[in-house]
Amino acid sequence: MSKLRAAREQKNLTQEELSEKSRISVRTIQRIEAGTEPKGHTLRALAKALEIEEASLQDTIIIPEAEEEIIHEIIPEVNEEQKPEGNYSLIKIINLSSLLFTLLPPLNILVPLILMFTMKQRNRLVREIISVQIIWTVMAPIVFMLGIFLKLGRQFTLVLMITIVLSNIFLILRNAAEIDKNKKLYFKLNFNMI
């Protein structure tokens, strides 16, 4: 239960009554009770209407610097490698979305990029997935052109095209398997391009 709801119920007020008393909309009160933290004018108005201190409506705890140092000694900060990357099933979906557009190279970058923002997975792993697709998209035409310049015949060109496409399919599927197993990529770069 949110602190606002507990304080409101303790005063035997409905959301509508609190809204009238504080001049804060019912919708805002509902959002705060659902988990949004009140700030600024809203926090002051609600605290005044409920006749309580502002700090009692806030979820964040302000810790003095001296106590913060003690807490850091007791609870060490989680280093970057220990932090979870995000929702791994969503990351896997973003990786596999490139598979659908292997034959349409610009889309094998664009679709995962759009999914990265819509699924709110802007983490290192997703950036590496997209970077790998960018490198593949740049390298595939270069390799294809080199194959054509060698003039080894139409059959060789066809085999080369199929090999290039299959290499990306293998890359995507192998990374998906590694995300499942070890929560990391098998084929990755040491840098991000986005």
N, C-alpha and C positions, 0 to 999 in steps of 0.2 A: 504494500500500500504506500502511495506517495505521501510525503510529508504534508503537502497542501491538503490532500483529502483527509488525512488524520486530523489536522488542525480544524478543518471546516466541519467535520463530523463532531468533533469535541465541542464546538460552539453551536451544534444543532442547526447548521445552515445548509440549505440546498445550494446547488451550483448557481441557480438563478438569483437567490437571495444574496449570495456572495458577490455576484456580478453587479447587482444594483448597489450594494454597499461600497464596493471597491471601484466601480466604474470601469471594470475590466470585462471584456466580452466573455460570454459563456463558453464559446469555442476556445478561447485562450486558456480558460480555466480547465477545460477538458484536456487540452494538449499538455498542460503542466501536470495534471493528475495522471496522464498516460506516460509521463517520463521526461518531458521537456523541462529543462531547468529555468526558472524565472530569473530575469535580470532587470536591472535598471528601474525604470518607472513602474513596471509591472510588479516587480518584487516589493518595492516600497509600498505601493497601493494595497497589495494583498496583505502584507504584514500589518499595515495600519488598520485595515478593515477587520482583521482577525485579532488585533491587539496583541501581537506577538513580535519578537525580534526577527529581523530580516534573515539572520543567519540560520534560524530554525526552519526556514523554508528551503534552504539550499542543500544540495546533496554533497557538494564539494566541501572538504574540510581544509581550512587554512592552517598550516602547520608553521610555527615559528622556525627560523633557520637553524637554531641550536638543536631543536628536536629533529629536524629533517636530517641532520648529519648523523644522529644516533640511529635513526630509522635506516639510513643507507648502510650503516655498519651491520645492522641486524639482518636486513633484507637487501642483499646486493641487487643492483640493477641487472635486468635481463639483457644479455648482450645480443647483438643483431642476429647471430646465427641461431639463437634459441627462440627468437620470436617467430610465431607462425606467419607464413606468407599471406595467408588469406584462406578463402574457401576453396579447397583443392578440387572439389567437384566442378565448381565454376571455372577454375583455371584449366581443368581438363577439357571442358566444353569449349573454352576459348581456343585452346590448342587444336582440338579436333575440327573447329570451324574452318580452319585453313584447308583441311582435307577436301571439303566440298568445292573449293575453288582452286584446286591444283592446276586445272587447265586454263584458268583465267587469272594469270599472275598478279595483276594489281589488286584483285579482290582477296587474294590469299593474305594480304597485309591489311587491307581496308576493313574487312569484316571483323577480324580479331581486334583491331584498333577500336572500332565502334563498340564491340562487346565489352572491351576493357572499361570504357567509360559508362556504358549503360548498366553493367553488372557491378560497377564500383570496385573493380579489382586492379587498382593502379599500383601494383607491387612489382618487386624486382623480377619475380618469376615470369609474370605476364610480359614485362618489357623484354626479357630475354627471348621468349617465344616469338614475339613480333620481330625482334632484331634478327633472329635466325631466318625468319621468312624473308626479311628484307635482303639479307645476304644471298639467300637462295635465288630470289627474284632477279638480283643483279648478275649473279654468276651464271644462271641457266642460259640466257641469250648469248653470253660471251662464249660459253662452251659450245653452244649450237653453231655459232658463226665460225668458230675454229674448225668444227667438224665439216662445215660446208666448204671452207677454204681448202681443206685437205683433198677435196674432190675424190672421195672414195666410193662414190656411187649413191644411188637413191636408197638402196637397201640399208646401207650404213647410216644414212641420214634418218631413216625411219627408226632404226634400232637406237640411234642416239637420242631421238625425241622421246621414245618410250623409256629409255634409261633415265633421262633427265626427270620425267614425270614420276617414275617409280622411286627415284632417289628421294624426292620430296615426300611422297607417301610414306616411305620407310622412316624418314626423319620424324615426321609427325607422329606416326604410330609408336615408334621407339620412345619418343619423349612422353607420350601419353602413358605408356607402360611404366616408365621411370617415375612419373608423377604419382601413379598409383602405389608403387612399391616404396620409394624413398623420398617422396615429396620434393623432388628436384628434377632437373632436366639431364638427359643423357648427352644430347648434343647441345652445347651452349657456347656462348662467346664470353670472353673475359671483360666485355664492355657492352653497354647498352647504346643503341642507336636512337632511342626515343627518350 
